[in-house]
Amino acid sequence: MTTASTGYFCNRSNAEFTKIIAEALCDDFGKNRATAKTPMQITGASERTVKNWLEGKNAPTGTHFIDLMRHSNGVLEASLLMAGRHEILAIDKFRGCPR
């Protein structure tokens, strides 16, 4: 299977990735003034950095991204979907694992 035929993240731009992650963060942590506090505590990132993630200006990278996947079901699910790993989500839901 070629990457062109899969239609997963390899065909997406960085801007699309940033937008998808921002939406997942907002869905999990909210969209109010205090929204940045939880991701700041999880990652140790600055308030400005987290606000940039939430506004879709930048996306988290490296250890920040891993920390967010560990604590945010939305970020983890978005990451797996963009990677084309739908079967992992299906297995998790089939087992009845808490989400």
FIKE-627595 format. One line per field, with one value per residue: residue number from 1; x, y, z of N, C-alpha, C, O, CB in turn. Coordinates in steps of 0.02 Angstrom, whole numbers, padded with zeros to 5 digits. Atoms other than C-alpha are relative to their C-alpha. Glycine has a CB too. Layout:
<lomis>
k (NUM | ...)
n.X (X | ...)
n.Y (Y | ...)
n.Z (Z | ...)
ca.X (X | ...)
ca.Y (Y | ...)
ca.Z (Z | ...)
c.X (X | ...)
c.Y (Y | ...)
c.Z (Z | ...)
o.X (X | ...)
o.Y (Y | ...)
o.Z (Z | ...)
cb.X (X | ...)
cb.Y (Y | ...)
cb.Z (Z | ...)
</lomis>
This chain:
<lomis>
k (1 | 2 | 3 | 4 | 5 | 6 | 7 | 8 | 9 | 10 | 11 | 12 | 13 | 14 | 15 | 16 | 17 | 18 | 19 | 20 | 21 | 22 | 23 | 24 | 25 | 26 | 27 | 28 | 29 | 30 | 31 | 32 | 33 | 34 | 35 | 36 | 37 | 38 | 39 | 40 | 41 | 42 | 43 | 44 | 45 | 46 | 47 | 48 | 49 | 50 | 51 | 52 | 53 | 54 | 55 | 56 | 57 | 58 | 59 | 60 | 61 | 62 | 63 | 64 | 65 | 66 | 67 | 68 | 69 | 70 | 71 | 72 | 73 | 74 | 75 | 76 | 77 | 78 | 79 | 80 | 81 | 82 | 83 | 84 | 85 | 86 | 87 | 88 | 89 | 90 | 91 | 92 | 93 | 94 | 95 | 96 | 97 | 98 | 99)
n.X (00042 | -00040 | 00024 | 00048 | 00065 | 00029 | 00039 | -00010 | -00033 | -00053 | 00029 | 00025 | -00050 | -00012 | 00056 | 00056 | -00019 | 00006 | 00071 | 00030 | -00022 | 00032 | 00070 | 00000 | -00016 | 00058 | 00054 | -00015 | -00015 | 00046 | -00017 | 00007 | -00063 | -00043 | -00014 | -00072 | -00031 | -00011 | -00056 | -00062 | -00021 | -00018 | -00060 | -00051 | -00008 | 00023 | 00069 | 00001 | -00008 | 00063 | 00051 | -00014 | 00027 | 00073 | 00023 | -00021 | -00056 | -00055 | 00019 | -00049 | -00049 | -00042 | 00026 | 00065 | 00051 | 00008 | 00036 | 00070 | 00032 | 00008 | 00053 | 00056 | 00026 | 00010 | -00065 | -00020 | 00042 | -00017 | -00065 | 00008 | 00037 | -00044 | -00051 | 00032 | 00002 | 00070 | 00010 | -00015 | 00059 | 00053 | -00016 | 00011 | 00072 | 00027 | -00017 | 00037 | -00047 | 00025 | -00025)
n.Y (-00059 | -00061 | -00053 | -00041 | 00033 | 00008 | -00058 | -00018 | -00063 | -00017 | -00044 | -00060 | -00052 | -00016 | -00042 | 00044 | 00034 | -00049 | -00012 | 00061 | 00005 | -00055 | 00019 | 00054 | -00031 | -00040 | 00047 | 00032 | -00046 | -00057 | -00060 | -00060 | -00034 | 00042 | 00060 | 00014 | 00023 | 00073 | 00020 | -00028 | 00045 | 00065 | -00002 | -00047 | -00052 | -00066 | -00018 | -00025 | 00059 | 00039 | -00039 | 00008 | 00065 | -00002 | -00045 | 00029 | -00036 | 00049 | 00065 | 00026 | 00047 | 00038 | 00025 | -00032 | 00037 | 00065 | -00013 | -00014 | 00063 | 00040 | -00028 | -00024 | 00050 | -00031 | -00006 | 00068 | 00025 | -00037 | 00024 | 00066 | -00006 | -00029 | 00050 | 00055 | 00057 | 00007 | 00065 | -00007 | -00030 | 00050 | 00050 | -00033 | -00006 | 00067 | 00025 | -00039 | -00039 | -00067 | -00053)
n.Z (00000 | 00003 | -00044 | 00037 | 00002 | -00067 | -00017 | -00069 | -00013 | 00047 | 00051 | -00034 | -00012 | -00071 | -00023 | -00015 | -00062 | -00054 | -00010 | -00029 | -00070 | -00037 | -00011 | -00051 | -00065 | -00020 | -00018 | -00063 | -00055 | 00000 | 00039 | -00042 | -00016 | -00041 | 00039 | 00007 | -00063 | -00003 | 00043 | -00028 | -00055 | 00028 | 00041 | -00024 | 00051 | -00022 | 00017 | 00070 | 00044 | -00001 | 00035 | 00072 | 00019 | -00002 | 00054 | 00063 | 00030 | -00001 | -00029 | -00047 | 00028 | -00046 | -00064 | -00013 | 00038 | -00033 | -00063 | 00016 | 00020 | -00060 | -00042 | 00040 | 00045 | 00065 | 00035 | 00017 | 00054 | 00061 | 00022 | 00028 | 00062 | 00051 | 00016 | 00034 | -00046 | -00020 | -00032 | -00071 | -00031 | 00001 | -00051 | -00064 | -00010 | -00005 | -00067 | -00050 | -00040 | -00014 | 00044)
ca.X (00000 | 00073 | 00062 | -00032 | -00169 | -00192 | -00257 | -00187 | -00079 | 00058 | -00061 | -00100 | -00010 | 00066 | -00074 | -00204 | -00111 | -00104 | -00290 | -00338 | -00235 | -00304 | -00482 | -00442 | -00365 | -00514 | -00636 | -00546 | -00497 | -00629 | -00627 | -00637 | -00505 | -00438 | -00420 | -00230 | -00201 | -00223 | -00112 | 00017 | 00019 | 00027 | 00169 | 00261 | 00243 | 00216 | 00044 | 00084 | 00141 | -00018 | -00128 | -00041 | -00084 | -00265 | -00280 | -00204 | -00053 | 00072 | 00061 | 00143 | 00300 | 00411 | 00384 | 00242 | 00147 | 00178 | 00121 | -00039 | -00074 | -00053 | -00184 | -00300 | -00408 | -00447 | -00264 | -00226 | -00374 | -00334 | -00154 | -00204 | -00329 | -00202 | -00078 | -00206 | -00213 | -00402 | -00387 | -00312 | -00463 | -00580 | -00490 | -00496 | -00683 | -00718 | -00632 | -00739 | -00588 | -00632 | -00612)
ca.Y (00000 | 00167 | 00320 | 00411 | 00280 | 00277 | 00455 | 00473 | 00609 | 00598 | 00689 | 00826 | 00989 | 01048 | 01176 | 01037 | 00941 | 01097 | 01128 | 00948 | 00948 | 01118 | 01053 | 00897 | 01002 | 01121 | 00974 | 00893 | 01046 | 01175 | 01347 | 01464 | 01579 | 01445 | 01316 | 01332 | 01285 | 01097 | 01075 | 01189 | 01075 | 00918 | 00976 | 01112 | 01225 | 01412 | 01491 | 01578 | 01412 | 01322 | 01464 | 01453 | 01267 | 01300 | 01439 | 01328 | 01440 | 01302 | 01119 | 01033 | 00934 | 00806 | 00770 | 00897 | 00802 | 00634 | 00706 | 00771 | 00603 | 00522 | 00637 | 00683 | 00551 | 00674 | 00705 | 00519 | 00475 | 00613 | 00552 | 00373 | 00423 | 00532 | 00389 | 00273 | 00162 | 00145 | -00037 | 00016 | 00125 | -00016 | -00140 | -00017 | 00013 | -00173 | -00214 | -00083 | 00011 | 00173 | 00327)
ca.Z (00000 | -00049 | 00060 | -00079 | -00078 | 00111 | 00125 | 00300 | 00374 | 00243 | 00126 | 00252 | 00282 | 00445 | 00454 | 00448 | 00583 | 00692 | 00668 | 00709 | 00868 | 00920 | 00899 | 01002 | 01141 | 01144 | 01147 | 01294 | 01396 | 01348 | 01270 | 01420 | 01493 | 01610 | 01470 | 01461 | 01643 | 01628 | 01474 | 01558 | 01711 | 01605 | 01493 | 01589 | 01437 | 01457 | 01451 | 01285 | 01208 | 01262 | 01201 | 01031 | 01027 | 01073 | 00943 | 00808 | 00781 | 00825 | 00871 | 01018 | 00977 | 01058 | 01241 | 01252 | 01118 | 01205 | 01373 | 01292 | 01210 | 01380 | 01460 | 01316 | 01235 | 01095 | 01052 | 01060 | 00950 | 00824 | 00817 | 00786 | 00652 | 00562 | 00570 | 00491 | 00646 | 00651 | 00706 | 00873 | 00909 | 00858 | 00972 | 01117 | 01094 | 01070 | 01235 | 01322 | 01384 | 01472 | 01362)
c.X (00045 | -00029 | -00052 | -00069 | -00032 | -00043 | 00008 | 00043 | 00053 | -00025 | -00026 | 00058 | 00011 | -00057 | -00061 | 00013 | -00011 | -00073 | -00034 | 00018 | -00032 | -00073 | -00005 | 00014 | -00060 | -00058 | 00013 | 00007 | -00044 | 00026 | -00008 | 00069 | 00049 | 00022 | 00074 | 00030 | 00014 | 00056 | 00067 | 00026 | 00023 | 00069 | 00057 | 00014 | -00027 | -00072 | -00005 | 00005 | -00065 | -00055 | 00010 | -00024 | -00075 | -00029 | 00019 | 00056 | 00061 | -00028 | 00053 | 00046 | 00034 | -00035 | -00067 | -00056 | -00013 | -00039 | -00074 | -00036 | -00015 | -00062 | -00062 | -00023 | -00009 | 00064 | 00024 | -00040 | 00016 | 00066 | -00004 | -00037 | 00044 | 00055 | -00029 | -00005 | -00070 | -00012 | 00014 | -00060 | -00057 | 00012 | -00015 | -00075 | -00033 | 00011 | -00039 | 00045 | -00029 | 00033 | 00000)
c.Y (00062 | 00053 | 00043 | -00032 | -00006 | 00059 | 00022 | 00063 | 00019 | 00045 | 00065 | 00049 | 00009 | 00043 | -00042 | -00038 | 00045 | 00012 | -00060 | -00007 | 00055 | -00018 | -00054 | 00029 | 00040 | -00046 | -00030 | 00049 | 00062 | 00059 | 00063 | 00029 | -00043 | -00063 | -00019 | -00031 | -00074 | -00022 | 00028 | -00046 | -00067 | 00002 | 00042 | 00056 | 00067 | 00013 | 00022 | -00059 | -00039 | 00038 | -00003 | -00068 | 00002 | 00043 | -00026 | 00038 | -00045 | -00064 | -00022 | -00050 | -00038 | -00023 | 00033 | -00039 | -00068 | 00008 | 00013 | -00063 | -00044 | 00023 | 00022 | -00054 | 00028 | 00005 | -00070 | -00027 | 00035 | -00025 | -00068 | 00002 | 00029 | -00049 | -00060 | -00063 | -00010 | -00064 | 00004 | 00030 | -00051 | -00053 | 00028 | 00004 | -00069 | -00029 | 00036 | 00039 | 00069 | 00052 | 00064)
c.Z (00000 | 00045 | -00036 | 00001 | 00069 | 00020 | 00072 | 00005 | -00052 | -00056 | 00029 | 00010 | 00075 | 00027 | 00018 | 00065 | 00060 | 00017 | 00034 | 00073 | 00042 | 00016 | 00054 | 00069 | 00026 | 00022 | 00069 | 00059 | 00002 | -00038 | 00042 | 00018 | 00039 | -00037 | 00000 | 00063 | 00002 | -00047 | 00024 | 00055 | -00027 | -00033 | 00028 | -00049 | 00028 | -00021 | -00073 | -00048 | -00005 | -00037 | -00076 | -00025 | -00006 | -00056 | -00069 | -00035 | -00005 | 00028 | 00050 | -00035 | 00055 | 00063 | 00019 | -00034 | 00033 | 00065 | -00013 | -00023 | 00060 | 00041 | -00038 | -00048 | -00070 | -00040 | -00020 | -00059 | -00066 | -00029 | -00034 | -00067 | -00056 | -00021 | -00037 | 00043 | 00029 | 00040 | 00075 | 00036 | 00003 | 00054 | 00069 | 00016 | 00008 | 00070 | 00055 | 00045 | 00013 | -00044 | 00036)
o.X (00089 | -00088 | -00096 | -00119 | -00092 | -00093 | -00033 | 00047 | 00065 | 00014 | -00058 | 00116 | -00029 | -00075 | -00095 | -00032 | -00040 | -00092 | -00074 | -00024 | -00051 | -00096 | -00050 | -00019 | -00077 | -00093 | -00034 | -00012 | -00040 | 00081 | -00019 | 00120 | 00109 | 00055 | 00091 | 00084 | 00069 | 00101 | 00119 | 00086 | 00071 | 00109 | 00115 | 00062 | -00067 | -00098 | -00052 | -00030 | -00086 | -00094 | -00038 | -00050 | -00104 | -00084 | 00001 | 00064 | 00100 | -00081 | 00111 | 00026 | 00030 | -00089 | -00108 | -00109 | -00071 | -00084 | -00117 | -00094 | -00065 | -00094 | -00113 | 00013 | 00001 | 00064 | 00049 | -00012 | 00021 | 00073 | 00025 | -00019 | 00043 | 00079 | 00007 | -00008 | -00079 | -00054 | -00016 | -00077 | -00093 | -00035 | -00045 | -00096 | -00080 | -00033 | -00042 | 00027 | -00060 | 00093 | 00020)
o.Y (00068 | 00052 | 00071 | 00003 | -00021 | 00050 | 00061 | 00101 | 00078 | 00078 | 00105 | 00030 | -00015 | 00036 | -00028 | -00045 | 00025 | 00015 | -00051 | -00023 | 00042 | -00005 | -00051 | 00009 | 00035 | -00031 | -00037 | 00032 | 00101 | 00058 | 00117 | 00003 | -00033 | -00106 | -00078 | -00061 | -00094 | -00058 | -00004 | -00060 | -00095 | -00044 | 00032 | 00094 | 00068 | -00021 | 00002 | -00061 | -00057 | 00008 | -00006 | -00072 | -00021 | 00030 | 00004 | 00032 | -00040 | -00065 | -00004 | -00085 | -00021 | -00051 | 00002 | -00051 | -00088 | -00031 | -00011 | -00073 | -00079 | -00018 | 00038 | -00071 | -00007 | -00009 | -00079 | -00056 | 00002 | -00032 | -00080 | -00034 | 00004 | -00045 | -00106 | -00118 | -00016 | -00066 | -00033 | 00009 | -00055 | -00075 | -00006 | -00010 | -00076 | -00062 | 00014 | 00054 | 00099 | 00046 | 00116)
o.Z (00042 | 00062 | -00004 | 00000 | 00074 | 00055 | 00097 | -00043 | -00062 | -00090 | -00006 | 00010 | 00116 | 00086 | 00067 | 00107 | 00110 | 00075 | 00080 | 00115 | 00099 | 00072 | 00096 | 00118 | 00085 | 00070 | 00109 | 00115 | 00050 | -00066 | 00015 | -00005 | 00035 | -00008 | 00002 | 00059 | 00022 | -00025 | 00015 | 00058 | -00001 | -00025 | 00011 | -00040 | 00074 | -00066 | -00108 | -00099 | -00059 | -00074 | -00114 | -00080 | -00055 | -00081 | -00119 | -00096 | -00053 | 00059 | 00043 | -00081 | 00114 | 00061 | 00052 | -00005 | 00039 | 00080 | 00024 | -00005 | 00062 | 00073 | -00007 | -00096 | -00120 | -00100 | -00075 | -00105 | -00118 | -00089 | -00086 | -00113 | -00112 | -00077 | -00057 | 00016 | 00089 | 00085 | 00114 | 00091 | 00052 | 00087 | 00111 | 00072 | 00047 | 00097 | 00112 | 00102 | -00031 | -00058 | 00008)
cb.X (-00048 | 00005 | 00057 | 00024 | 00007 | 00055 | -00071 | 00031 | 00032 | 00031 | -00056 | -00032 | -00022 | 00067 | -00019 | -00012 | 00073 | 00034 | -00035 | 00022 | 00077 | 00003 | -00031 | 00052 | 00061 | -00023 | -00006 | 00064 | 00072 | -00015 | -00043 | -00040 | -00015 | -00035 | -00023 | 00036 | -00045 | -00064 | -00012 | -00012 | -00058 | -00052 | -00017 | 00064 | -00036 | 00047 | -00025 | 00057 | 00057 | -00021 | 00001 | 00075 | 00021 | -00024 | 00029 | -00058 | 00017 | 00061 | -00010 | -00035 | 00052 | 00058 | 00050 | 00000 | 00023 | 00069 | 00031 | -00004 | 00044 | 00063 | 00027 | 00019 | -00067 | -00030 | 00052 | -00008 | -00074 | 00003 | 00049 | -00037 | -00062 | 00032 | 00035 | 00038 | 00051 | -00046 | 00043 | 00063 | -00023 | -00004 | 00075 | 00031 | -00032 | 00031 | 00075 | -00043 | 00069 | 00010 | -00040)
cb.Y (00000 | 00025 | 00043 | 00009 | -00068 | -00010 | -00013 | -00057 | -00003 | -00064 | -00036 | -00018 | 00067 | 00038 | 00051 | -00049 | -00024 | 00066 | 00015 | -00062 | 00004 | 00066 | -00025 | -00054 | 00046 | 00046 | -00055 | -00039 | 00021 | 00020 | 00004 | -00017 | 00062 | -00020 | 00009 | 00064 | 00018 | -00037 | 00024 | 00071 | -00010 | -00021 | 00027 | -00037 | -00019 | 00055 | 00056 | 00050 | -00045 | -00016 | 00074 | 00007 | -00054 | 00027 | 00070 | -00004 | 00062 | 00026 | -00053 | -00033 | 00038 | 00041 | 00012 | 00073 | -00010 | -00032 | 00060 | 00054 | -00038 | 00005 | 00058 | 00064 | -00028 | 00068 | 00035 | -00046 | 00009 | 00076 | -00002 | -00046 | 00044 | 00064 | -00024 | -00016 | 00009 | 00001 | -00053 | 00044 | 00062 | -00033 | -00021 | 00070 | 00038 | -00045 | 00007 | -00046 | 00005 | 00018 | 00005)
cb.Z (00061 | -00072 | 00025 | -00073 | -00030 | 00050 | -00013 | 00039 | 00066 | -00030 | -00036 | 00068 | -00032 | 00007 | -00055 | -00057 | -00003 | -00019 | -00066 | -00040 | 00005 | -00041 | -00065 | -00018 | -00007 | -00057 | -00052 | -00006 | -00005 | 00070 | -00063 | 00064 | 00040 | 00064 | -00070 | -00016 | 00057 | -00016 | -00071 | 00028 | 00049 | -00051 | -00067 | 00015 | -00066 | -00028 | 00046 | -00012 | 00027 | 00072 | 00023 | -00014 | 00050 | 00067 | 00010 | -00045 | 00042 | 00043 | -00056 | 00060 | -00044 | 00019 | 00055 | -00023 | -00073 | 00014 | 00037 | -00055 | -00051 | 00044 | 00038 | -00038 | 00025 | 00009 | 00045 | 00061 | 00017 | 00014 | 00059 | 00049 | 00009 | 00027 | 00063 | -00063 | 00057 | -00061 | -00032 | 00011 | -00040 | -00069 | -00004 | 00001 | -00059 | -00052 | 00013 | 00040 | -00035 | 00073 | -00063)
</lomis>
